[in-house]
């Protein structure tokens, strides 16, 4: 059962009534309200005013959508009507937010909408790839197979993203810990060295110590400015990344920066070919497939290249020739596409290319892990040496002068 908030009019008094009702769907809630002798004006899920924290906790995750696709595919393949299949899936869904969306789908389908049309109204749950595959399945009468393909494609994509994130977590944690240690040393330990030198005439601190002490004094005296700068920098940076200019710079860095450039390029190629193979296998036309994939790849530079390729394909050029020589695509992709076009097996060739690049992502993650560990050790060593030098050099200098004086 789900909670629905509603506003209704009482025909007897003409007054508006605001309340909440428990029902399986929005349509069922409307029937219950009418049984009470009220005329419903508006009905919405009680989660409509969900807090930001609640949205994070009840976020519709990839595994929720994979399970939804698998269950719905199985039930439809078993011969159950679509609405009944959706009701069964809704009853087994543990994510309350997704359950609300599925119940809205039921209401829309019962009102005469197709499943793909209904899904398009809820982009927070179903992206363009998902909707297009469902639409293709409805047209061809193979909705169960399309849903199965969706689940496979999403699982592959989620698996690749998990590997990429895993490769980034280790260096991020190390750098975070290193930043905390350096901050503690600069703010708490270095000032003690300065205390030793206070009152000693003719003794000067080494340059590295003076620089770090200047940083320490600024942080301790103007800590509120540091916090403001951090907050403004964080939120400003987050907003900038969402702009087209910011995305262009970040996406280019992902594709070219060492050592992650190779990893992201292979991930993009795997995503392009896997999603493309899934769409073509479901009967989506080539031009529509390119339009959908250009957004699904999630890189503005590859999206621009695919939009140019679409215009070339419209002009009669083969897809392989349209992207051949483009620096945003690795050489194997147009070569494999050309073989697929010549043999009439473009779906299979794209699938094989995706398999290859998915394996390459694994190898790239291992290579980055091997490279990053010694690089981080060197960075940690340099930072530690700098801090130790800033602390010990003044002490050795003081000892040397005392010994000389003795």
C-alpha positions as CSV (number, residue, x, y, z in Angstrom):
1,X,0.0,0.0,0.0
2,X,1.1,3.5,-0.8
3,X,0.1,6.9,0.7
4,X,-1.5,9.6,-1.4
5,X,-2.2,13.1,-0.5
6,X,-5.4,14.5,-2.0
7,X,-7.5,17.7,-2.3
8,X,-11.2,17.1,-2.9
9,X,-14.4,19.0,-2.8
10,X,-17.4,18.1,-0.7
11,X,-20.5,18.4,-3.0
12,X,-22.7,18.9,0.1
13,X,-20.9,21.9,1.5
14,X,-18.8,23.1,-1.4
15,X,-15.7,23.1,0.9
16,X,-12.3,21.7,0.0
17,X,-11.0,18.7,1.9
18,X,-7.3,17.9,2.3
19,X,-6.3,14.5,3.6
20,X,-4.3,11.4,3.0
21,X,-5.4,7.9,1.8
22,X,-3.8,4.5,1.5
23,X,-4.1,2.7,-1.8
24,X,-2.3,0.5,-4.3
25,X,-2.3,3.1,-7.1
26,X,-3.5,6.7,-7.9
27,X,-6.5,5.3,-9.6
28,X,-7.4,3.1,-6.6
29,X,-7.0,6.2,-4.4
30,X,-9.4,8.1,-6.6
31,X,-12.0,5.4,-6.3
32,X,-11.7,5.4,-2.5
33,X,-12.1,9.2,-2.4
34,X,-15.3,9.0,-4.5
35,X,-16.7,6.3,-2.3
36,X,-16.4,8.8,0.6
37,X,-18.8,11.1,-1.4
38,X,-16.0,13.6,-2.4
39,X,-14.9,14.9,-5.8
40,X,-11.1,14.6,-6.1
41,X,-9.3,17.7,-7.4
42,X,-5.7,16.6,-7.1
43,X,-4.0,13.4,-6.0
44,X,-0.3,13.0,-5.5
45,X,2.0,10.4,-3.9
46,X,2.8,11.3,-0.3
47,X,6.5,11.1,-1.2
48,X,6.1,14.1,-3.6
49,X,7.4,16.4,-1.0
50,X,10.3,14.1,-0.1
51,X,13.3,15.7,1.6
52,X,16.7,15.9,-0.2
53,X,18.0,13.3,2.3
54,X,15.0,11.0,1.5
55,X,15.6,11.3,-2.2
56,X,19.2,10.2,-1.7
57,X,18.2,7.3,0.6
58,X,15.4,6.2,-1.8
59,X,17.3,6.9,-5.0
60,X,16.2,4.6,-7.9
61,X,19.4,2.6,-8.4
62,X,20.5,0.6,-11.5
63,X,20.0,-2.7,-9.7
64,X,16.3,-1.7,-9.0
65,X,15.8,-1.1,-12.7
66,X,17.6,-4.3,-13.7
67,X,15.4,-6.3,-11.3
68,X,12.3,-4.5,-12.6
69,X,13.3,-5.3,-16.2
70,X,14.1,-9.0,-15.5
71,X,10.8,-9.6,-13.5
72,X,8.6,-7.8,-16.1
73,X,10.3,-9.7,-18.9
74,X,9.7,-13.0,-17.2
75,X,6.0,-12.3,-16.4
76,X,5.2,-11.0,-19.9
77,X,7.0,-14.0,-21.5
78,X,4.9,-16.3,-19.2
79,X,1.7,-14.8,-20.9
80,X,0.5,-12.4,-18.2
81,X,-1.2,-9.2,-19.3
82,X,1.0,-6.0,-19.0
83,X,-1.0,-4.3,-16.2
84,X,-1.1,-7.5,-14.1
85,X,2.7,-8.0,-14.7
86,X,3.3,-4.4,-13.6
87,X,1.2,-4.9,-10.4
88,X,3.2,-8.0,-9.5
89,X,6.5,-6.2,-10.0
90,X,5.3,-3.2,-8.0
91,X,4.4,-5.6,-5.1
92,X,7.9,-7.0,-5.1
93,X,9.7,-3.7,-5.4
94,X,11.4,-2.7,-2.1
95,X,12.3,0.8,-3.2
96,X,9.3,3.0,-2.2
97,X,10.1,5.8,-4.7
98,X,10.3,3.3,-7.6
99,X,7.2,1.7,-6.4
100,X,5.4,5.0,-6.7
101,X,6.6,5.4,-10.3
102,X,5.5,1.8,-11.2
103,X,2.1,2.5,-9.8
104,X,1.9,5.6,-11.9
105,X,2.8,3.5,-14.9
106,X,-0.1,1.2,-14.1
107,X,-2.5,4.1,-14.0
108,X,-1.2,5.5,-17.3
109,X,-1.3,2.2,-19.1
110,X,-4.9,1.5,-17.8
111,X,-5.8,5.0,-19.1
112,X,-4.7,3.9,-22.6
113,X,-1.0,5.0,-22.9
114,X,1.6,2.6,-24.1
115,X,4.3,1.5,-21.7
116,X,7.0,3.5,-23.4
117,X,4.9,6.7,-23.5
118,X,4.2,6.3,-19.8
119,X,7.9,5.7,-19.0
120,X,8.9,8.9,-20.9
121,X,7.0,10.9,-18.3
122,X,9.4,9.7,-15.5
123,X,12.9,10.5,-16.7
124,X,14.3,10.2,-13.2
125,X,13.6,6.4,-13.5
126,X,13.8,5.7,-17.2
127,X,16.4,7.2,-19.5
128,X,16.2,7.6,-23.3
129,X,17.9,4.3,-23.9
130,X,15.4,2.4,-21.7
131,X,12.4,4.1,-23.2
132,X,13.6,3.6,-26.8
133,X,14.2,-0.2,-26.3
134,X,10.8,-0.6,-24.7
135,X,9.2,1.3,-27.7
136,X,11.0,-0.9,-30.1
137,X,9.9,-4.0,-28.3
138,X,6.2,-2.8,-28.3
139,X,6.4,-2.2,-32.1
140,X,8.0,-5.5,-32.9
141,X,5.9,-7.6,-30.4
142,X,9.1,-8.6,-28.5
143,X,8.7,-6.5,-25.4
144,X,10.0,-9.4,-23.1
145,X,13.2,-9.7,-25.2
146,X,13.7,-5.9,-25.2
147,X,13.4,-5.8,-21.4
148,X,15.9,-8.6,-21.1
149,X,18.3,-6.7,-23.3
150,X,17.8,-3.6,-21.2
151,X,18.8,-5.6,-18.1
152,X,21.9,-7.0,-19.7
153,X,23.0,-3.6,-21.0
154,X,22.5,-1.9,-17.7
155,X,24.3,-4.6,-15.8
156,X,27.3,-4.3,-18.2
157,X,27.4,-0.5,-17.9
158,X,27.1,-0.7,-14.1
159,X,29.9,-3.2,-13.9
160,X,32.2,-1.0,-15.9
161,X,31.4,2.1,-13.9
162,X,32.0,0.2,-10.6
163,X,35.5,-0.8,-11.9
164,X,36.3,2.8,-12.9
165,X,35.1,4.2,-9.5
166,X,37.1,1.5,-7.8
167,X,40.3,2.6,-9.6
168,X,39.6,6.2,-8.4
169,X,38.8,5.4,-4.8
170,X,42.2,4.4,-3.6
171,X,44.2,7.5,-4.7
172,X,41.3,9.7,-3.4
173,X,41.4,8.2,0.1
174,X,45.2,8.4,0.2
175,X,45.2,12.0,-0.8
176,X,42.5,12.9,1.7
177,X,44.4,11.3,4.5
178,X,47.6,12.9,3.4
179,X,45.8,16.3,3.3
180,X,44.6,15.7,6.9
181,X,48.1,14.8,8.2
182,X,49.7,17.8,6.5
183,X,47.0,20.1,7.9
184,X,47.6,18.8,11.4
185,X,51.4,19.2,11.1
186,X,51.2,22.7,9.7
187,X,48.6,24.0,12.2
188,X,49.8,22.2,15.4
189,X,53.4,21.0,15.1
190,X,55.2,23.8,13.1
191,X,54.1,26.6,15.5
192,X,56.0,24.7,18.3
193,X,59.2,25.1,16.3
194,X,58.6,28.9,16.1
195,X,58.3,29.0,19.9
196,X,61.8,27.5,20.2
197,X,63.2,30.4,18.2
198,X,61.4,33.2,19.9
199,X,63.8,35.4,21.9
200,X,66.9,34.2,20.0
201,X,68.7,37.1,18.3
202,X,70.4,36.6,15.0
203,X,68.7,33.3,14.3
204,X,66.5,33.0,11.2
205,X,64.3,30.2,10.1
206,X,64.9,28.3,6.8
207,X,62.7,29.5,3.8
208,X,60.6,26.3,3.8
209,X,59.8,26.7,7.5
210,X,58.9,30.4,7.0
211,X,56.6,29.6,4.1
212,X,54.7,26.8,6.0
213,X,54.5,29.0,9.1
214,X,52.9,31.8,7.0
215,X,50.3,29.2,5.8
216,X,49.8,28.1,9.4
217,X,49.3,31.6,10.7
218,X,46.8,32.4,8.0
219,X,44.8,29.2,8.7
220,X,44.7,29.8,12.5
221,X,44.0,33.5,12.3
222,X,41.6,33.5,9.4
223,X,40.0,30.0,9.7
224,X,36.6,31.4,8.8
225,X,37.9,32.8,5.5
226,X,39.4,29.4,4.8
227,X,36.0,27.7,5.4
228,X,34.2,30.3,3.3
229,X,36.8,29.8,0.5
230,X,36.3,26.0,0.7
231,X,32.5,26.2,0.6
232,X,32.4,28.8,-2.2
233,X,35.0,26.8,-4.2
234,X,33.1,23.5,-3.7
235,X,29.7,24.9,-4.7
236,X,31.1,27.1,-7.4
237,X,33.1,24.2,-8.8
238,X,30.1,21.9,-8.7
239,X,28.0,24.5,-10.6
240,X,30.8,25.1,-13.1
241,X,31.2,21.4,-13.9
242,X,27.5,21.3,-14.8
243,X,27.9,24.1,-17.4
244,X,28.7,23.2,-21.0
245,X,32.1,24.9,-20.8
246,X,33.0,23.0,-17.6
247,X,31.8,19.7,-19.1
248,X,33.9,20.2,-22.1
249,X,37.1,20.8,-20.1
250,X,36.4,17.9,-17.6
251,X,35.4,15.5,-20.4
252,X,38.5,16.3,-22.4
253,X,40.6,15.8,-19.3
254,X,39.0,12.4,-18.8
255,X,39.9,11.4,-22.4
256,X,43.5,12.7,-22.5
257,X,44.9,13.1,-18.9
258,X,47.5,10.6,-17.7
259,X,47.0,7.9,-16.4
260,X,43.2,7.9,-16.6
261,X,42.8,8.8,-20.3
262,X,43.1,5.3,-21.7
263,X,40.7,4.0,-19.1
264,X,38.0,6.5,-19.9
265,X,38.4,6.2,-23.7
266,X,38.0,2.4,-23.5
267,X,35.0,2.8,-21.2
268,X,33.3,5.2,-23.6
269,X,34.0,2.9,-26.6
270,X,32.5,0.0,-24.6
271,X,29.4,2.0,-23.7
272,X,29.0,3.2,-27.3
273,X,29.2,-0.2,-28.8
274,X,27.3,-2.1,-26.1
275,X,24.4,0.4,-26.1
276,X,24.4,0.6,-29.9
277,X,24.4,-3.2,-30.3
278,X,21.4,-3.4,-27.8
279,X,19.4,-0.8,-29.7
280,X,20.1,-2.3,-33.1
281,X,19.3,-5.8,-31.8
282,X,15.9,-4.4,-30.6
283,X,15.1,-3.0,-34.1
284,X,15.9,0.7,-33.4
285,X,16.8,2.4,-36.8
286,X,20.5,3.4,-37.2
287,X,19.9,7.2,-37.1
288,X,17.7,7.0,-34.0
289,X,20.3,4.7,-32.4
290,X,23.0,7.3,-33.0
291,X,20.8,10.0,-31.5
292,X,20.2,8.0,-28.4
293,X,23.8,6.7,-28.0
294,X,25.2,10.2,-28.4
295,X,23.5,11.2,-25.1
296,X,24.0,7.8,-23.4
297,X,27.8,7.9,-23.8
298,X,27.9,10.9,-21.4
299,X,30.8,12.8,-23.0
300,X,30.1,16.1,-24.9
301,X,33.0,15.6,-27.3
302,X,31.9,12.1,-28.4
303,X,28.3,13.5,-28.5
304,X,29.5,16.2,-30.9
305,X,31.3,13.6,-33.1
306,X,28.2,11.4,-33.3
307,X,26.0,14.4,-34.3
308,X,28.4,15.1,-37.1
309,X,28.3,11.4,-38.0
310,X,24.5,11.5,-38.1
311,X,24.6,14.2,-40.8
312,X,27.2,12.2,-42.8
313,X,25.0,9.1,-42.6
314,X,22.0,11.1,-43.7
315,X,24.0,12.1,-46.7
316,X,24.6,8.5,-47.6
317,X,27.9,7.8,-46.0
318,X,28.5,4.6,-44.0
319,X,28.8,4.9,-40.2
320,X,32.3,3.4,-40.2
321,X,33.5,6.1,-42.7
322,X,31.7,8.8,-40.8
323,X,33.7,8.3,-37.6
324,X,36.9,7.0,-39.2
325,X,39.8,9.3,-38.4
326,X,37.9,11.0,-35.6
327,X,40.2,11.4,-32.6
328,X,37.3,10.8,-30.2
329,X,37.0,7.2,-31.4
330,X,39.7,4.5,-31.0
331,X,40.7,3.0,-34.3
332,X,39.2,-0.5,-33.7
333,X,35.7,0.9,-33.6
334,X,35.3,2.1,-37.2
335,X,37.3,-1.0,-38.4
336,X,34.9,-3.4,-36.7
337,X,31.9,-1.4,-37.8
338,X,33.1,-1.6,-41.4
339,X,33.3,-5.4,-41.1
340,X,29.8,-5.5,-39.7
341,X,28.4,-3.3,-42.5
342,X,30.1,-5.4,-45.2
343,X,28.9,-8.7,-43.7
344,X,25.4,-7.4,-42.6
345,X,26.2,-8.3,-39.0
346,X,26.7,-4.8,-37.5
347,X,25.0,-5.8,-34.2
348,X,27.3,-8.8,-33.7
349,X,30.4,-6.7,-34.5
350,X,29.4,-4.0,-32.1
351,X,28.8,-6.6,-29.4
352,X,32.2,-8.2,-30.0
353,X,33.8,-4.7,-29.9
354,X,32.0,-4.1,-26.6
355,X,33.3,-7.4,-25.2
356,X,36.8,-6.5,-26.2
357,X,36.8,-3.0,-24.6
358,X,35.1,-4.3,-21.4
359,X,38.0,-6.7,-21.0
360,X,40.4,-3.8,-21.8
361,X,38.8,-1.7,-19.0
362,X,39.7,-4.5,-16.6
363,X,43.3,-4.5,-17.8
364,X,43.5,-0.7,-17.7
365,X,42.2,-0.7,-14.1
366,X,44.9,-3.1,-13.1
367,X,47.5,-1.1,-14.9
368,X,46.4,2.2,-13.2
369,X,46.5,0.5,-9.8
370,X,50.1,-0.7,-10.5
371,X,51.1,2.8,-11.6
372,X,49.3,4.8,-8.9
373,X,50.8,3.0,-5.9
374,X,54.4,4.0,-6.6
375,X,53.4,7.5,-7.7
376,X,51.5,8.0,-4.5
377,X,54.5,6.7,-2.5
378,X,56.7,9.3,-4.2
379,X,54.2,12.1,-3.6
380,X,53.9,11.0,0.1
381,X,57.7,10.9,0.4
382,X,58.1,14.4,-1.0
383,X,55.4,15.8,1.2
384,X,56.8,14.0,4.3
385,X,60.4,15.2,3.5
386,X,59.2,18.8,3.1
387,X,57.4,18.7,6.5
388,X,60.3,17.0,8.3
389,X,62.8,19.4,6.7
390,X,60.6,22.4,7.9
391,X,60.7,21.0,11.4
392,X,64.2,19.5,11.8
393,X,66.3,22.0,9.8
394,X,65.6,24.8,12.4
395,X,66.4,22.4,15.2
396,X,69.6,21.3,13.6
397,X,70.5,24.9,12.9
398,X,69.9,25.8,16.6
399,X,72.0,22.8,17.8
400,X,74.8,23.7,15.4
401,X,75.0,27.3,16.6
402,X,74.9,26.1,20.2
403,X,77.7,23.7,19.6
404,X,79.7,26.3,17.7
405,X,79.2,28.8,20.6
406,X,80.3,26.1,23.1
